[in-house]
Structures are given as C-alpha cells and as structure tokens.
Amino acid sequence: MQVIKVPGINGLGKTAGCRNAGNAIIKKLDEIYTSEKGRPIDKKLLELEEIHVDNGNVEEQDKLIYENSLEELEKQDKIIFLGGDHSVSYSIAKAFLEHCKDNEKEPCLIVFDAHPDCMPAMKEPTHEEWLRAIVEGGFPAKNILLVGARNSWQDELVFLSKNKIRQISINQLNENLSEMTDAIMEFASGKQLYASLDIDVIDPAFAPATNHPEPAGLTSRQLIYIMQRIAMMKNLKAVDIVEIDIEKDKKHEGMTTKLGARILAEMI
C-alpha cells in the first residue's frame, strides 16, 4: 500500500500546524497494533513517499502536487494521501480527473467535511475554495457527493444548488448510519472513487485539533464505520486525510493525530 505525505498548506495563514501532520500520523501508527478486525499494523510494510513542496510558492506547490499525484495514480492501484490542509485536494483531484480521462473511467469524488469549501476561488485555491475550483475546472458535479457539511456561507449554498451537488447530512447519517453508508457506496458504484476526508467532519469532542471545528458533527465511531466500508470497495483509487493541526493537538495529548492514524490503519 502506498502512502504519500503531502505537506501542502494554503489556508490564509491559519493552517501552518497541518503541514507535518503526515509524519505525525505515521509516527502514531506505532501505537496502533492491529486493525479492528485483528490485522497486524506494520508501517514498515507501507510504501511511504513524500511530495516535497515549498509552502512559500503556492503556484509551484500546486504544480508539484498535481504532477506527482498523477504519476503515482498511473502506477498504483490505491493511494492514501496525508495532508496538509484541504487545499492539497485541489491538485490531487485535478490529477485524479486526468487519470480517469486517460483510462476512460468515470470519476467520483466523495467529500467528508463540515464545510462545503465552495467559496469563490482564488488563482491558487485555498482550503476554503478547492471544491468549487475543481468543479469550475471540469470535474463533473453530478459525480460529487458532500457528506456531513453543517456550516455554509450563502454563496456556497447557491453554488451547490446551481450545480446540483448531492449531499448527505449529519441528521441523515444519525438516523440510519448503515442505510446512508449504503447510499454513499451506491453513489460511487461503477465509478473510480476518490474519498477526501477533512477531519473537521468529526465533532470536535473527538477531533479538536483542527482549524475550523464545528460542533454537532459525526462521532469518531461513525466515521470509522463509514471508512471501513469504503475501504472494502474494489473501485477505491485514492483517499486523503487532511486538516489535522498537530500543533494544536499538543494540548490534547495527540488524540486527533491518533484518530487520523486509526483511520489510516483501517484503510490500509
């Protein structure tokens, strides 16, 4: 299994603590001995890579993430990317779309996030605009599913409605988690799947070390259940885990980082 660390940040000066989360998550795997099904976790068996970027040059950073992601997507059956903030998903998603076009596959993007990330995009989209930017760049909106969003600007709601981007709400998940997970998997059926996971989709009671925490989110148990089922899908091509702020996590004994490692352990 290939795991690629992507220390990219473009979060309006708010996300510097996310830069080295990939290394921290990998280190936390030392504290996770098995998956929940009892499969031993040995990080020495992972094919670890890193995309080396200069956060001071966002244009070059985005270009390097795109080029390296595309190269690896062409070679690997499945990749897990460890951010970084959510802006890295812009370049990864562009590469994923290009990979799907090259291989005549239909792309599917499932985004787990407390926010839509659909504000009007800058030239180099930040973590607040990346999803809008890839739609405006040609990613088919009908193949995007947004899960868990619970705090949106009016401009974002207009964009989501105009582009008919489907959503599954926290209430829907809470009412019937198994049925809604079935719906997520059905949405991705027959397509090449990329799942993007912003840790703030989880309630800050379970994942406090992120930059825009929103109350009333998923429990860690609910999210792990969903990701365990997604991990079993044969059409899963890529996953990213982003927005874990390891500097803020020092106040919380590294529990958000360890949750990221637990999610990774269930995906590999």
Backbone torsions as a table, in degrees:
resi	resn	phi	psi	omega
1	MET	NA	129.1	178.1
2	GLN	-93.1	131.9	175.2
3	VAL	-122.8	124.1	-177.2
4	ILE	-115.4	122.6	175.9
5	LYS	-83.4	132.4	-176.2
6	VAL	-127.8	88.9	-174.5
7	PRO	-81.3	44.2	-179.8
8	GLY	-87.9	141.7	175.5
9	ILE	-140.5	138.2	171.8
10	ASN	-155.4	69.4	-172.5
11	GLY	-120.1	35.9	176.0
12	LEU	57.3	35.2	177.1
13	GLY	79.8	4.9	-174.7
14	LYS	-102.3	-8.2	-167.4
15	THR	-119.2	20.1	-177.4
16	ALA	-58.3	-31.3	-179.5
17	GLY	-69.0	-9.8	178.6
18	CYS	-87.6	-12.0	-168.8
19	ARG	-55.6	-48.8	-174.5
20	ASN	-101.9	24.9	-179.2
21	ALA	-63.5	-32.3	-179.8
22	GLY	-58.5	-47.4	177.7
23	ASN	-62.0	-40.0	-178.6
24	ALA	-66.8	-39.3	178.3
25	ILE	-64.1	-44.7	178.7
26	ILE	-61.6	-40.4	178.0
27	LYS	-63.0	-37.9	-179.6
28	LYS	-68.2	-19.0	176.1
29	LEU	-60.3	-21.8	176.7
30	ASP	-62.3	-21.2	-178.7
31	GLU	-96.3	0.5	-179.9
32	ILE	-116.6	110.8	-169.3
33	TYR	-91.5	-29.8	179.0
34	THR	-144.7	159.2	166.6
35	SER	-71.1	172.6	-179.7
36	GLU	-68.1	-17.2	175.8
37	LYS	-89.7	2.8	177.0
38	GLY	91.6	7.9	179.2
39	ARG	-78.2	126.4	-179.0
40	PRO	-60.0	141.5	178.0
41	ILE	-106.7	115.8	179.6
42	ASP	-129.5	104.6	-175.1
43	LYS	-66.7	-16.3	177.2
44	LYS	-66.8	-18.2	178.9
45	LEU	-86.5	-7.9	179.1
46	LEU	-81.2	145.6	172.8
47	GLU	-92.2	96.2	-174.0
48	LEU	-91.5	131.2	176.0
49	GLU	-134.6	165.3	174.9
50	GLU	-141.0	138.4	172.5
51	ILE	-92.1	110.6	-175.1
52	HIS	-83.8	116.7	-174.8
53	VAL	-127.6	157.6	173.8
54	ASP	-103.8	108.3	-177.2
55	ASN	-65.9	-15.2	179.5
56	GLY	-80.0	-9.8	179.1
57	ASN	-127.4	88.1	-170.7
58	VAL	-66.4	-36.8	179.0
59	GLU	-61.2	-46.4	179.1
60	GLU	-68.7	-37.2	176.8
61	GLN	-57.9	-49.2	-179.3
62	ASP	-62.1	-40.2	-179.4
63	LYS	-63.7	-43.8	-179.9
64	LEU	-65.7	-41.6	179.3
65	ILE	-63.9	-43.5	178.9
66	TYR	-61.1	-51.6	-175.1
67	GLU	-64.2	-44.9	-179.4
68	ASN	-68.4	-39.2	179.2
69	SER	-64.0	-44.7	180.0
70	LEU	-61.6	-43.5	179.7
71	GLU	-59.9	-45.2	-177.5
72	GLU	-74.3	-34.8	176.7
73	LEU	-61.8	-32.0	178.2
74	GLU	-71.5	-25.3	-174.2
75	LYS	-99.0	-30.8	-169.3
76	GLN	-104.2	149.1	175.2
77	ASP	-72.3	-38.6	-179.1
78	LYS	-152.3	141.2	-179.1
79	ILE	-132.9	140.7	170.1
80	ILE	-112.8	122.9	178.9
81	PHE	-100.8	134.8	178.4
82	LEU	-115.2	111.0	178.3
83	GLY	-77.5	178.8	18.0
84	GLY	74.6	164.4	173.7
85	ASP	-91.6	-177.4	-170.9
86	HIS	-73.2	-10.6	176.9
87	SER	-62.9	-25.5	-179.4
88	VAL	-64.0	-25.2	-178.2
89	SER	-67.6	-22.9	176.8
90	TYR	-60.7	-50.9	-177.9
91	SER	-73.0	-36.5	177.1
92	ILE	-64.7	-43.7	-179.6
93	ALA	-65.2	-36.6	175.1
94	LYS	-61.5	-44.0	178.9
95	ALA	-65.6	-39.5	178.7
96	PHE	-62.2	-43.3	178.7
97	LEU	-62.6	-43.1	178.7
98	GLU	-63.5	-42.1	177.4
99	HIS	-59.5	-43.8	-179.9
100	CYS	-64.6	-40.8	177.9
101	LYS	-62.7	-44.8	-178.4
102	ASP	-62.7	-31.0	-176.2
103	ASN	-106.2	12.4	177.0
104	GLU	53.6	46.1	176.6
105	LYS	-116.5	149.6	179.3
106	GLU	-85.9	124.0	-177.1
107	PRO	-80.8	147.8	175.3
108	CYS	-138.4	133.4	-180.0
109	LEU	-124.3	121.4	173.9
110	ILE	-112.4	122.7	-175.3
111	VAL	-113.9	122.6	174.3
112	PHE	-101.6	114.3	-171.7
113	ASP	-162.4	143.9	174.3
114	ALA	-73.3	-17.3	-176.3
115	HIS	-129.2	152.0	-179.6
116	PRO	-73.3	-22.6	-176.9
117	ASP	55.5	46.3	-176.4
118	CYS	-125.6	32.0	173.6
119	MET	-71.7	158.0	177.6
120	PRO	-53.1	130.3	-167.9
121	ALA	-85.1	141.8	170.4
122	MET	-79.4	177.4	179.2
123	LYS	-58.7	-45.5	171.1
124	GLU	-109.3	101.0	-171.9
125	PRO	-59.6	138.7	176.8
126	THR	-86.2	-174.8	178.7
127	HIS	-69.2	-8.9	179.3
128	GLU	-97.9	-3.1	-172.0
129	GLU	-133.4	-6.8	-167.2
130	TRP	-58.2	-38.3	-176.1
131	LEU	-68.6	-42.0	176.1
132	ARG	-60.9	-40.8	-176.7
133	ALA	-63.5	-38.6	-178.6
134	ILE	-74.3	-30.9	175.0
135	VAL	-65.7	-46.9	178.8
136	GLU	-66.3	-20.8	177.1
137	GLY	-88.5	0.8	173.3
138	GLY	117.5	-2.8	177.0
139	PHE	-68.9	129.2	-175.9
140	PRO	-64.9	116.6	-176.5
141	ALA	-61.6	-30.0	-179.0
142	LYS	-66.5	-15.8	-179.4
143	ASN	-104.7	18.7	177.2
144	ILE	-112.5	133.1	176.3
145	LEU	-124.6	124.0	-179.9
146	LEU	-103.3	123.2	-174.0
147	VAL	-118.0	125.7	170.3
148	GLY	90.0	5.5	-180.0
149	ALA	-66.4	135.3	-176.9
150	ARG	-144.5	8.3	174.3
151	ASN	-150.5	107.5	-172.2
152	SER	-130.3	143.0	169.3
153	TRP	-74.4	155.9	-179.7
154	GLN	-59.9	-39.9	178.4
155	ASP	-58.6	-36.5	-179.8
156	GLU	-69.6	-41.6	178.7
157	LEU	-61.8	-39.6	177.6
158	VAL	-63.2	-44.2	-179.7
159	PHE	-63.4	-45.1	179.6
160	LEU	-61.0	-43.0	-179.5
161	SER	-67.5	-45.4	-178.8
162	LYS	-60.2	-38.3	-176.8
163	ASN	-94.5	2.9	176.1
164	LYS	54.2	42.2	176.9
165	ILE	-78.2	123.8	-176.0
166	ARG	-75.3	149.8	179.3
167	GLN	-134.2	151.9	166.0
168	ILE	-122.0	124.2	-173.4
169	SER	-87.8	166.0	175.0
170	ILE	-59.7	-42.2	-179.5
171	ASN	-61.5	-41.8	177.6
172	GLN	-61.2	-42.7	178.3
173	LEU	-65.1	-40.3	-177.2
174	ASN	-69.3	-33.4	-178.5
175	GLU	-71.2	-37.3	179.7
176	ASN	-157.6	86.8	-174.4
177	LEU	-62.3	-44.0	-177.9
178	SER	-63.7	-44.6	-178.7
179	GLU	-65.9	-40.8	179.8
180	MET	-70.1	-33.1	174.8
181	THR	-66.7	-38.0	172.4
182	ASP	-56.0	-42.4	-178.4
183	ALA	-65.9	-38.8	177.0
184	ILE	-61.5	-45.9	-178.3
185	MET	-68.3	-36.9	177.6
186	GLU	-65.2	-39.1	178.9
187	PHE	-58.1	-37.9	-176.9
188	ALA	-88.3	-8.0	-175.8
189	SER	-59.4	133.3	177.5
190	GLY	80.6	3.8	-179.5
191	LYS	-122.0	165.3	172.0
192	GLN	-83.7	127.6	-168.2
193	LEU	-108.8	133.8	170.4
194	TYR	-123.9	121.8	178.7
195	ALA	-109.8	124.0	-179.0
196	SER	-111.6	122.4	-172.3
197	LEU	-117.5	105.3	170.0
198	ASP	-86.0	124.1	-174.3
199	ILE	-61.1	-18.4	-179.2
200	ASP	-76.0	-2.3	170.6
201	VAL	-64.8	-23.6	178.1
202	ILE	-84.7	144.3	177.3
203	ASP	-57.5	137.8	-179.3
204	PRO	-62.7	-12.9	172.1
205	ALA	-62.9	-27.0	-178.7
206	PHE	-107.0	-24.5	-178.3
207	ALA	-140.7	74.0	-174.7
208	PRO	-76.0	-22.5	-170.6
209	ALA	-88.7	70.3	175.1
210	THR	-143.8	167.4	-167.5
211	ASN	-88.5	-21.4	177.7
212	HIS	-132.6	66.1	-178.3
213	PRO	-66.2	140.9	179.4
214	GLU	-127.2	125.7	178.9
215	PRO	-65.6	164.1	174.6
216	ALA	68.1	40.7	177.7
217	GLY	-96.8	-169.2	175.8
218	LEU	-66.2	151.7	168.2
219	THR	-77.8	160.7	176.3
220	SER	-62.3	-35.3	179.1
221	ARG	-62.0	-44.6	-179.9
222	GLN	-62.4	-45.3	-177.9
223	LEU	-66.1	-41.5	178.9
224	ILE	-63.5	-39.1	176.6
225	TYR	-58.3	-47.2	-179.5
226	ILE	-61.8	-46.5	-176.2
227	MET	-68.6	-33.0	175.4
228	GLN	-60.6	-40.0	-179.7
229	ARG	-73.6	-38.8	176.7
230	ILE	-62.9	-36.8	-179.0
231	ALA	-61.1	-23.0	-179.1
232	MET	-83.0	-7.8	-176.0
233	MET	-75.8	129.5	-177.6
234	LYS	-68.8	-23.1	-177.0
235	ASN	-92.4	8.6	179.0
236	LEU	-74.3	119.6	-177.6
237	LYS	-104.3	-39.3	-174.4
238	ALA	-149.5	149.1	175.3
239	VAL	-137.2	141.6	166.1
240	ASP	-125.2	150.4	175.6
241	ILE	-124.9	117.4	-170.9
242	VAL	-135.1	168.8	171.5
243	GLU	73.4	22.5	171.4
244	ILE	-87.5	118.4	-178.8
245	ASP	-95.7	101.9	-173.9
246	ILE	-72.6	-21.6	176.0
247	GLU	-70.6	-44.3	176.0
248	LYS	-66.1	-28.9	-176.3
249	ASP	-70.7	-15.0	177.3
250	LYS	-61.6	-29.2	179.0
251	LYS	-77.1	-11.5	-174.1
252	HIS	-120.6	24.4	177.3
253	GLU	57.0	29.2	174.8
254	GLY	70.4	21.7	-172.9
255	MET	-72.3	-32.8	177.3
256	THR	-68.6	-40.0	176.7
257	THR	-63.9	-40.4	178.6
258	LYS	-66.7	-34.1	174.6
259	LEU	-63.1	-41.4	175.5
260	GLY	-59.3	-40.2	178.1
261	ALA	-66.9	-37.4	177.2
262	ARG	-64.0	-43.9	176.5
263	ILE	-60.2	-45.0	177.4
264	LEU	-58.9	-43.5	-179.0
265	ALA	-61.0	-32.4	179.6
266	GLU	-80.3	-15.4	-177.0
267	MET	-96.0	-22.4	-174.7
268	ILE	-88.6	NA	NA
